[in-house]
């Protein structure tokens, strides 16, 4: 590993005096003014700001890689507007080696013009398939119809089963293409300052990650999780949380066992203590308490930490009961609605709250309906911090973009799109939001891993809304540049 001297750095959270940062063997070995460069490479940061590298504690990397390749047409309010978006995309970035442009998000119910293969053909001869926002329709041009085995379809707009069949064909990609797209997504994450992710992809991805690293995807540290369906396979391989996956240069380590215990707010399946005011019911638990405790106990026995998905307040109560009964370590993923007593129990049990602040911005309106009268207990980030609960921010990409600055901005402002803040009493300070995005590393000190992000602005000062688009000048992983724009 080549050594490196970062000159004229300002350390985030310190007094702002420029200093030098010496990196040796993947570690920060010294932070001091005027370090003699010797024969090391010197990079003058010109007073830019240095912080620990960022982590996203909850992503679905393959799903995110797929979505990144797709064209978002949700803003279009007619077939003609949709065609214009497709045309612009084909013009600006015609992917020579790709055989199909996939778009998503159209809503044709109120359009005055009809989505047909012929109108879509106006965008060009390149095969195009657009999936509707509700996933129940697929709109294709003639070249796209040929690709899904429907060359003579009358209109080009497939609905229901025909749409599901077409979706299956257009989303099936081979693993080498997937690895290429995951590599691009990893590089894009590094360009936002990310050095690591917890990958909670539903299919076991440890071997895929080993292959990706072997093929040159080295932009991120990855902790792949395991779901119950693959738990036995991981146990049989004697992999414990934290173990390095062989052949990954130490970049990929076994992540947690992931267990989903309830549904979601939008589908009213998040498991709650109180009935939903609309539609009734209290949501749907995925397991009985005994089943959950048994599953968590088995993972714990074999050295795996737990990552337990719980959104409704009752799902969180049950998950905390199970953590207490099993005595294991881990996180609750989402923790969107909480009783105050359970906030205290998170702290007492030492359970990490792994939260996605941008979901609060996406779901604030629906929460006011489905959790009417309870939103003071929703996304209680500051209450968790005040109680001493270890907090980790994430995106749940592709639900929100894999960009920790988006999560931090949402946590600090509780606002987006010029709206008034939503429950501003639960805002985090920028310092807490940043410290919750660095895998527990509060600051860069001598002896730290040289996983660093170099920023053009001080994230702790200035307009918090500017966090959303924070300019990232460079990212280093173990002292190696994974992104460099300076
Ligand atoms: Zn998820």
Boltz pocket constraint, residues with backbone or C-beta under 6 A from the ligand:
constraints:
  - pocket:
      binder: B
      contacts: [[A, 58], [A, 59], [A, 60], [A, 200], [A, 396]]
      max_distance: 6.0
